[in-house]
């Protein structure tokens, strides 16, 4: 039985990709670097340090921290009050709540970003646990974040289902010993093939059946 559902944030709960892209473009332009849609598609879902070094090359830890904080500030300015939920996500959340399932966010973004997004959606206090960048420094595809969430919720890994849109997230879920639903909001179906269920939309009946809701 599924006792808990662990949600990725970007691309699963919300369509925040355009705001991240705009923030990265503005940041890299300020240091004389281009950042095309292809660059964004290749790096979306990675941690900030990985994206920064991919585009800018070797950086000191202080430079990474400074640039990452600047990017996240740009992102929050753009996303606050403008972000919308992925179609079907709110209904799935409500059904999970009605049936007593535990729910958590597991994201590679910062805790403040999660707060701003949930506030913009009117979902403050809905998730029983939030695992952000600060809570799981290893990042996906390492399973650390999902395992931390299971511990916070007090459930076994085998009782958790993860909802993800990125191959690294699916890999992290499987490495954590959890079942996984892959949603093709940002990647093609074949990239998510290792998930237990792959869907194009969260409204699909297969999602409700898989989750037992």
Secondary structure, 3 states (H helix, E strand, C coil): CCCEEEECCECCCECCHHHHHHHHHHHHHHCCCCCCHHHHHHHCCCCHHHHHHHHHCCCCHHHHHHHHHHHHHHHHHHHCCCCCECCCHHHHHHHHHHCCCEEEEECCCCHHHHHHHHHHHCCCCCCCEEECCCCCCCCCCCCHHHHHHHHHHCCCHHHEEEEECCHHHHHHHHHCCCEEEEECCCCCHHHHCCCCEEECCCCCHHHHHHHCC
